[in-house]
Amino acid sequence: MTVSVVMPTYNAQPFLHDAIASTLSQTWTDFELIIVDDGSTDDSLAVAQSLAQTDPRVKVFSQANAGTANTLNRAIELASSEWVFIMHSDDVMHPNRLERQLAFLDDHPELAVASSLVRHIDASGRVIGKDNSFLFTHADFEEKVRLNKLIGFNHPAVVLRKSIVQNAGGYRQEFWPAEDIDLWNRLAEQGHKILVQPETLLDYRIHGGSASISRARLTRIKVRWLKDSMLRRRSNQPELTWEQFLALRRKYPLKRRIDEERVDFSQIFYKAAVGHFAKRQYLHTIGNAALAVLLRPWYISSEIVTKSKWRVKGNTNQTESSL
């Protein structure tokens, strides 16, 4: 069975070769790799085109910069297979990712979307952490929906049904950088099934660009917006625009705003600590981790224990939202 792998690319030159090479080295060989360069200003497009000349399975497209969600939608549209594997241009597939995920789909033909566990690696490929999930069973998934909890998992490890995602409207650019969480929750509301495969099949790279505090801050606010949108849809109310949502937040009582800021900044400091750890900046790691724990002691302590390997020596984010 031929499947499609789609890789949106934007200024990923330092890691793109390894991402493509890991895809071309899969034990499951019957696939096409569709790379859509989203107006990169570095040599990403040249790297992709060079590798395409060595393997006919690679198809490269380029466009003016349109944003991650729009680029994903175009790549999915170009895919010739119903099963589409998402791959980020700075990550690394394990050699058996496609094979194992296809076996999982054979065992779970009811699924619209599946993901897997991942390891966290730094810019050099050093393993710095591990992933956890709470969506291994249909009961876990259904409980999330019933309790109006956001559904989130590792986007670059996703395989999805093209027709179902397109019928749902695909990714929405306005929710970037949380456009994937928005999509999964819309699919859940439509009755589609989603699971996480309890196998580690991808290395998720954490580096300077992916771990910036400004992006983490934007992500937290966007997640709050998409949860508000989710709750409004489920109560048959119209969604608010981004501007309307920001205006509403400014009217919240002071205590609510303070509590939300405390939660958001605890997560931001935690992500900053992970980013500093990836760059081996251990004093900054300790400082940011301490601030995160101070703001939310039990939750952040649990995150550190279950997802990270805080070791200074040795080789040992759209993180599930706590909203």
N, C-alpha and C positions, 0 to 999 in steps of 0.2 A: 504494500500500500504506500503510495506516494503521499507525503505530508509536506506542509509548508512551514518554514521558519522565517520569521520577519524580524528585521533588526533596524529600527530607526537610529540614525546616527547624526550627532552634531558635535563637532570639535572633540572627537574621541581618539585622535591620532595616537597618543601614547599607549593605548590599550586595545585598539581596534584589531590589529593583526592577531593578537592572542585570542580575542573573542571569536573572530572568524575561523581561525585555525582549530579551536576547540569544537566548533560546529562541524567543520569538514572532517574531523577525526571521529565522528560518532560510529558506534557499532551498528546502528541502523543507518543504512546508506541511501535508502530510497527517499530523498527529500530534495526540495528546492530551497535555496537561501535567498530571500529577497531583502536587499539592503536599500533603504531610502535615505539619502543624505539630505538633511534639512538645512541646506544653505551654509555648510561649514565654512569657516574662514581659515582653517588650518589645512593639512594635507589628507584629511580623512577620505575624501572622495577619491583621491589618487591611490591611496592604500587599498581601498575596496576594489577599484577598477583593476589594479595590478593583480590582486588575488583572483578576480573573476576570470582573468586570462588563463589561469592555471587549472580551473575547475568549471566545467559547463553548468554545474548545479547553481552557481552564484549568478544572480541577476541584480544589477546595480541601476538605481534610478536616482535622479537628483532633482531638487526643487528649490525655489526661493524659500527662505525661512518662514515656516508656518506654525511652529510650535509642536510639542511632543504629541499631544492628542491627535491633532490633525494629521501628523505624519504617520502615526499608528493606524489611523483609519484608512489612509491611502495604501499603506503596506498590506493591510488585511484585504482591501479591495483587489489588489494585484495578485493575491495568493490564489493558486489554482485548486487548493485542497480545502475540504470542509474543516479538517483539523489544522489549526494554526498554532504554532509554538512561538511564544514571545521570547526574544533574546535581546538583552541590552548590550550596547557596544563596548562596555568596559568590564563585563563579567566573563566568567569562564564556565562552560558546560563541563560536567563530568562526562567521561567517554560514553557511558551507557544511559545518558539522560533520556534521549528519544525512545530508546528501546524499553526502558523501565516505565516511562509514562504511558506509552502505548499499551503496555501490558496492564497497567492500572486502569486505563480506559476500557480495555476488553472486559475487565472484571466489574466495571461500573459504567455500563452503557447508558445509564440514565443521566449522566453528568453533562452539563453545559460548559463548565469550567473546572479545571483541576490545576493545582500547584504542587510544589514539593517543599521540603525543607532546604535550607541553604547553609553554607558556612560563610562567615565574614572574613575577607582577606584585605590586606592593605595594598598600597600601590605596587609593592614588589612581589605580591603573591603570598606573603606570610599570613598564615591563619591566625586571626585575632579573636574569633568568637564563633558562636553557633546560634542557630535559630530554634525557636519553639513555636508551637501552634496549638490552637484549641478547636480545630475544625477537622478532626480525623474521622468523625462519624456523622451520619445524617442527623442523629439526635443532637450533637453539638451545634450543627448548622441551624437546625430548626429552633433550638433554644435561643440562639442569637436573634433570629428573626422575631420570635415571639416576644422577647424582652426589648425589642427596638434597639439592640446593640449593633454598632457598625461592624460590618464584615470586612476584614482586611487580611492580606497575606502577601507573600512574595510575588511581586509582579513579574520580574524577569524569569521566573520559573513556571510561568503559566502556559497552559495549552487550552485553547478555547474552540468552540464551534463557531465557525464564521457566520453562518446564516442566523444563528440566534443573536449574536452580538450585533450584527448589522440591523436586524429587525428591532432591536432595543434602542437603536440610535447611535450605537458605537460610543467611543470616548467623547467627552465634552471638554473642549479646550479651556473653557472658562473656569473649570475646577482644577486645572493644573496648579501645583504639582501633586494633587490628590485625585487625578482624573480616574485612576484605576479603582479606588475605593468607591467613588460615585457609581461607576459602572457595575461593580459586583452587587451593590445594594439595590440598584434598579432591577437587575436580573433576578435577585432573590424575591423581590416584590411581585414579579411576574410568574413565580412558581418554579423557576429553574433551580437545578441542584448543583451545588458546588462543594468540593472536598479538597483537603490538602493530603497529599500522599506522604505517609510517614517514612520517607527516605530522603537522604541528603543527596541532591543531584546537580547542584550548581554552587559555584563560588561567587558570592556577591561582593563586589569590590567597594571598599570605603576609602575615599581619597578626598583631596581638598575641595573639588567641585561639588561632590555629592554630599558633603557634610557641613556646608556653610550654615552659620547661625541665621543669616537673613532668610535663606530658603526654608530652614526649619521653622522659623517664625511664621512665614507665609503659609507653610503646610498646615500648621496648627490652626490658623484662622480659617483656612479653606475647609479643613475637616469639620470645624464647627458649623460652617455654612452648609456643607453637604448633609450633615446630620439634621440641621434645621429643615433643609429641603426634603429629606427623607420623611421626617415626622409630618410635614405638611402634606406630602403626597398620600401618606397612609391615613390621614384624616380628611382627605378629599379637599384640601386647600391648595391654592396656587403657590408655586415656589416664589421666593423672593429673589430679585436680582442681587448681584454682588453689592451694588450701591445701597439698595434697600436694606440688606442684611447689616452692613456696616452702620447705617443710620440707626437701625433697631438696637444694635449692641451698645451704642452710645447712650441709650435711654435706660439700660439695665440699672437696677439698684447697685449702689457702691459695693456692697458685700459680694454680690454675685460677680461683679467685674474683678474684684480682688481675688476671689476664689479661682476664677477662670485663668487669670494671669499667673497665679501660683502654680496651677496644674501645667499650664503651657510652658512656663519657664523652667519648671523641673524637667520636662521632657527635652527642652532645648539644651539645657546644660548637660543632660545625659548624652544626647547626640553629639554635643561638642566634645565631651570626654572621650567618646568612641573615636571621633575624628582625630583628636590629639594622640590617642593611643595608636591609631593606625600610622601616624607619622613619628611615633616613638618619642613624643613630647610628654614625658611621664609626669613632670611637675604640673603641667597644665591639665593632664588627665586627672590627677588627684584633686586639684582645685575645683574643676568643673563637676566631677563626680560628687564631691562633698557638698557643693551648692545644690545639686539635684536631690541628694538624699535629705538635706536640710529642709527643702520645700515639700517633699513627699516621701517621708522615711520608709514606709513599708513597701510602697509600690516600686520605687526606684531600687531599693535593696533587692527585691525579688527579680527585677529586670537584670541587675548585675549578676546575680547568682545563676539565673537560667539561660541568659543569652551571651554572656561574655566570659572570657578567660583572662582575667586581669593579672597577667604575668609579665614581668619585665624581661625575663629571659626565656628562650625557647621558641618553638614554632607553634605553640598551642594557643522602613528604614529603616507603597506605600500604608517594623514594629507595629503590632496591632494597636489601634487607638484605644485608649482607656475611657473614652467618652461614653 
